[in-house]
Amino acid sequence: MTRGMQARDRSAIAAQRVFGFGVLLAASAALHASEGTCTLDALTAPDLVIEDAKPVRFATDITRKAMAHTAADPAPFRIKVRRAGRGISSFNNEPRYELAAYEISRLLFAADEQIVPAIALRSAPLARFQAIDPAAVEAWSGTAATFYMVQCWLNGAKPHPLAIDEARFAADPAYARAISRLNVLTYLIEHKDSNLGNVMLTGEGAAVRAWAIDNGVAFESEESDVGTFWKNLRVTAIDQALAARLHALTLDELRARLAVIAQFELVGDHWEPRPLSANFDALRGVRRKGGQVQLGLTGKEIGAIERRRERLVNRIDKGNLRILPDAS
């Protein structure tokens, strides 16, 4: 939403190459023989090709839906493309928050049980990326380079209402597990944008899954003007595996995964990804040092996640957050 109507393995994210191979817009994804699968490896591949990018809702929409494939595998898959703003930081367009939400999901859940779809930050020469999004801008003046997010699109997803279906939660173990995991994630990241469509459901019956697909208004962000339903813990029970993970998760783990999430170096008219180094500045989320830029959560933001984790553990230990029956 707008402000009052204005607003990866980890090493793979750091190792992904710049989008310097070109973007194809004219070719149609329909020309490909079959639809492929979107993965983090594909999103971070140096030979990623983006096609048929179109605004999701209206002509000036910051988010675009596109088809993509790698040169090595022509089978197309659907993605979301979202330009970053100046300084790679603005209300409702905060790539480091999107990346951090994904990393927390990866800390808590198995690879096939993620709550946040795979997402990556990439860079491109501004003039080239403007073929996808004419409104793209330089991250910093004089660099001629821009940043953008790519994320796997959830095919067939449906928005979840801004309410927990209490009857279904009590009667449907798969739904209860999916929604409680979703809500624990949104509570930990302090999700502050209850726009219908930011939480989605896929699958049916025992295969139902819940997803948080838009997490830019979270952590230390200001609140959205559409409410903050998912910011609070709404569920009354979680599964045993998640409870155990919350008990085991440490502040050191959070710092190791979240303090530095992505790092790039300016090379010509684009930013090339670099291995993650020591934190340039724990007080800032977007940090520049010489020709390098680093993204991560601040020490304050990581500390707040740890305090929320401790509250969850305390509620579990006191029996105020029950353990769900084994869904099997």
C-alpha positions, -999 to +999 in steps of 0.1 A: +000+000+000+010+036-002+017+058+029-016+074+035-022+069-002+014+079-011+050+048+005+188-169-011+214-211+001+223-173+013+255-174-007+235-178-039+218-145-034+252-129-029+267-149-058+241-142-084+253-123-114+242-090-128+214-088-153+239-079-181+228-105-207+199-085-219+161-085-215+138-099-241+104-083-242+092-089-277+092-128-276+061-144-262+063-171-235+037-190-255+065-200-279+080-222-252+070-258-253+061-262-216+060-241-184+089-245-161+093-242-123+104-210-106+132-216-082+156-194-063+184-208-085+166-196-115+159-161-100+196-157-093+209-172-125+232-150-145+213-159-177+178-150-165+157-136-193+125-116-185+097-115-211+063-100-214+064-078-183+031-061-177+017-040-149-003-061-124-031-036-118-026-003-136-002+014-160+020+029-134+019+000-110+053-005-093+048-043-096+048-062-129+039-097-138+062-114-163+074-146-178+110-156-173+134-184-183+171-190-183+192-194-214+201-229-203+164-239-198+138-222-221+108-235-202+091-203-189+079-196-154+059-167-140+075-141-118+068-108-101+092-079-109+093-049-087+116-019-093+135-005-063+135+032-056+162+057-050+186+045-023+170+011-025+147+022+003+113+037+005+080+031+022+063+000+008+093-006-014+120-019+010+140-048-006+159-055+025+126-062+044+114-085+016+147-104+017+147-106+055+112-120+056+123-147+032+154-155+053+133-158+084+110-182+066+140-202+056+153-202+092+120-216+105+107-240+078+119-267+055+126-259+018+092-274+007+073-256+035+083-220+029+058-192+038+075-165+015+080-173-022+116-173-034+128-138-039+161-121-050+175-087-055+192-080-089+208-050-106+208-038-142+219-008-162+191+017-159+185+022-196+182-015-201+158-022-173+136+007-184+125-016-212+108-036-185+097-007-164+100+028-178+096+043-144+127+027-130+153+051-115+190+052-106+196+038-072+220+068-067+225+097-090+254+093-114+255+055-113+233+048-143+223+016-125+191+004-109+180-024-086+149-046-088+133-076-071+122-108-087+100-132-070+082-165-079+046-160-088+020-181-070-001-197-097-037-203-087-034-185-054-064-170-037-064-142-011-071-151+025-096-129+043-085-106+071-098-130+096-090-165+109-117-190+100-120-203+136-143-232+127-119-244+100-089-239+123-105-262+148-116-288+123-090-288+096-054-297+108-039-287+075-055-253+075-046-248+112-009-257+105-007-234+075-023-204+090-005-207+123+029-209+105+019-179+084+008-159+115+040-167+134+060-154+105+040-122+102+042-117+139+080-121+140+085-096+111+058-073+125+039-072+092+021-039+089+002-040+056-031-059+058-040-053+022-062-081+010-040-101-013-008-099+007-016-132+023-026-160-001-037-196-001-027-223-025-038-260-027-068-277-012-074-301+016-042-316+031-021-297+005-033-262+016-005-237+021-005-201+033+019-175+019+030-140+028+038-124-006+043-087+001+065-080+032+079-045+025+059-029+052+073-046+082+100-045+109+107-008+116+085+005+087+056+028+093+022+012+092+000+009+062-032+029+060-052-003+054-046-018+088-022-042+105-042-074+111-013-098+105+011-078+127-005-094+158-005-131+169-041-142+160-038-180+163-040-199+196-020-230+186+010-240+165+025-273+154+052-291+174+080-287+148+076-249+147+075-247+185+107-267+187+123-244+161+113-213+180+129-227+212+161-236+194+165-203+174+191-180+188+200-144+186+234-153+170+215-172+143+194-142+136+224-119+134+243-143+112+214-145+087+199-110+088+226-085+096+240-087+060+216-101+035+230-089+002+261-070-010+270-055-044+298-035-060+293-008-086+310-019-119+303+004-148+266+009-151+254-019-129+260-033-094+276-068-093+269-091-064+297-098-040+303-122-012+288-111+021+314-093+043+314-079+078+286-055+086+295-020+074+272-003+099+248-021+123+228+011+127+218+013+091+198-010+068+213+002+035+250+009+038+275+023+012+312+020+017+333+031-012+319+015-043+300-012-024+265-013-010+252-037+016+217-045+027+205-061+060+185-055+091+198-031+117+208-043+152+176-028+166+154-046+141+171-079+148+168-074+186+131-068+181+127-101+163+144-118+191+121-102+217+091-114+198+105-149+195+110-149+233+074-139+238+062-168+216+084-192+235+071-179+268+035-183+257+043-219+246+059-227+279+030-213+298+004-232+277-011-200+263+000-211+228-012-247+225+005-274+204-017-286+175-025-323+171-003-342+147-018-336+112-008-371+102 
